[in-house]
Amino acid sequence: MAGFVGRGAQLGQLRKILKEVATDADSKPGRALLIRGRRRVGKSRLVEEFLTQADVPHVFFTASKHTAEEELKLFSVAVARSNVPGAAIFNDVSITTWESALSLLIGILPVSQPSVIVIDELPYLMDKNEAFEGTLQKVFDRELSKHRILLIGIGSDLAMMEALNEHGRPFYHRATEMVIPPLNPAEVGQMLNIDTADVFDAYLVTGGLPLICKEWQLAGLTFWDYLEQHISNETSALNVSGNFSLNAEFPSDALAREVLTTIGSGERAYSKIESTAGLTRGSLSRALTILTEKRIVTADLPLSTKPSTAKRYRVSDSYLRFWLNFLEPGSAEIARGRGDAVLARVRESWTSYRGRAIEPIIREALDRLLPGQSSNPKIVLGGYWTRSNDPEIDIVVADKSPVANNILGVGSIKWLETAPFDNGDYAKLIKHRSQLPGATAATPLIIVSRSGCTSSTQQAQVFTPDDLLAAW
């Protein structure tokens, strides 16, 4: 598969597990692996690449939303078309249960070499058949684990995939878990071959989704040229990926999607979301529970040594946040050929939008870059705010969250093309440090600037876009 970028760690882990299946001298060499990640993040593509490199007998079946009977028929077709020796037997049999389907497949797989069975969109089968988990556990324990077989289950419903391997569930403690994140900023930069600072802008638009990055890579355009060309194309990956994801996540839950749209448009506080969406408190709470359980929305609390209830909500995925802010509201204009109007709104508000959207990305980078202390090697990063937003602090480093014992650093982000971090910004950072519960005059300062610094930084650690990208 030409053009495959990144995922070196995940491919290495897959190869390691397959080697264990091939070489384990135990009576039960079989393994199970559960892979989860957001839709369109490249889970299936990763496994396809792994299978191509491994060159072993395998079956790759993708479940859908058909009836249980139809799913079994489609599974039989997938097996019959696979490279498994003897797979043609699935053309001649009528299979009525998953237990018989999996048992028959295991029976024709080679004994002397490893094989792989992939079930993509595993949660769909769990939805259609309440007994499927128990069946999978039974077949794994009695048959699959005794053969040199790697069973891979893939799913986009993060909560359901996590639950599958939890205590009290039939498949508990039988599988290794792998989480597939989006491409990281360094991988996005590798694909697009653009300036370091622009890589972060590209990440805020693409979210590291491989399909969108590939579309951009093939076009070979600058940031604004890409947006101009693909915002106007209503069938571009940039435009369709948001709807595709949300339609799959919320096929019938209009309320959760309405709340997500409200948060995506910029409302962050509970009361603001409630008034803008026009919902009762109970309805909003239920919707927020769904959104946070699905990891689509993140609920943040101020980080300091003082407890706070000033919770704020944000869309977790950078691409989805951009899509909800600009592309979904402009979809009707894009459909009638007025993508230029949508692009104009992006240009007009990009600086302010980017200034807030970049914060969690920068905190993730700093989490990788900043050393812990010998007494507490693990640090946490967040921000601090009050209900009046006075002060509002971009970066807080602490020993634990949401209520810290010790504040280890306080920082400010200035992410503008032509305005470096100056003396006025430095004075504001000093003032904000004095207003942060738990911070002292000796608390280290952190400066993150897209365009460098002109202020005295003797007491501060400064990070540039190049420094941040090196975190990955």
C-alpha positions, 0 to 999 in steps of 0.5 A: 500500500503505497503512501502509508505514513506513520504508525510505526509503533502500532505496526511494531506492536502488531508484528510482536503479537503475531510473532508471539502467536507463531513462536509460543510453545504453550498449548494456547498460543492464540491471541486476541487484540481489541483495537479502538479509535475514532472513526476515520482515524485509520484503524482498518487501514493500519490493519490492512497494512499490517496484513500486507506486510505479514503475508499470512493467511487471513480473513478481514470481515467488516460488520455493518448494520444488517440483520444478524442473518445477513451478517453471517452471510456476508462473513461467509462471503468474506471468508470465501474470498480470503487467502485462507486455504480451503476457504471455498468451503464457505461457498457450499455451506449454510451457516446459522450461528456465529459459533458454527461460523467461527468454528468452521473457519478455525478448522480450515486455518493452517496449523503450522503457521500463524493466521489472522481473523479480523472483525471490523466494526465489532460493536455492530455485531454486539448491537445485533446479537446480545449473545455475541460476546458470550459466543466469542468468549466460548469460541476463544477459550475452547478453540481459537486460543489453542491454535496459532491464530490472532483474532483482531476486533476493531471498533469506533465506539470507544466506550463499548470497545473498552467495556468488552474487556472489562471485569464482569464481561464475558471476554474479560482479560482475554485480549490485549488493547490498542488505541489508535490515535489520529496522526500526530502533528509530526506525522501530519508535517511529514505528509504535507511537507509544510513549514513547522508553524503551519503544521499546527494550523494543518493539524487544527483543520485535519485533526490528523485524520489520514483521509483528509491529510492524504487529500491535502498531500495529493493536492500539494497546496499551501494552507489557505489554498487547500482550504479555498479549493476543498471547502468549495468541494462539498464531496471533499474529505474535509467536508464529508468526514464530519457528517459521516462520523456523527451520523454513525455515532448518533444515528437516532440521538438528535439531542446529543448532536444538538448539544455537540453542535452548540459546544462546537460553535464556541459555547463552553460553560454549562449555563451558556450551553443550556440557554443556547440549546434551549434544553432542560437541565435534565436533558442537557445532563443526559446529552453531556453524559453521552458525549463525554462517555463517547470521548467526543466532548471533554469536560475540563476543570480549572487546575490549581490547589483550590477546588472549583466547579467552573467546568468547561466543555470542548470538542475533543477532536480538532477536525470535528471542532473546526467542522462544527465551527465553520463547515456544518453551519456553511453546508447550505452555502457550500452546496449552492456554490458559495464556499467562498463565503464560508472561507471568508468567515474562516479567514475573518475569525481564524486568528481568534479561533486558532488561539483557543483551539491550539491550547490543548495541542500545546499542552499535549506537547508540553506534557511530553517535553517537560520533565517531572520531579524526582518526587513526582515523575508524572506531571499534569497540564491544564489551564486555570480560569474563574467564572469571570475569566479574570484571570484566564491562564493558558498553562498550569503544570501541577502534580495532580488534577483537578486539585493539585498539591503543588503548582510546578509551572505557569505559562502563557501562549501567544500564537500569532504570525507577526506578534512575538511575546513581548514585555507586556505579555510577560508582565501579564503572565507575572500578574496571572501567576500571582492570581493562581491558587498554589503558585508563588513568586518562585513558580517557574514560568513557561512561554509558548510563542509562534513568533518568538520573544522580545521580552526578557525571559531569564525566569522563563522557559520558552518553546517555539513551534520547532520545540513543540513539534519535536515532542512527537 
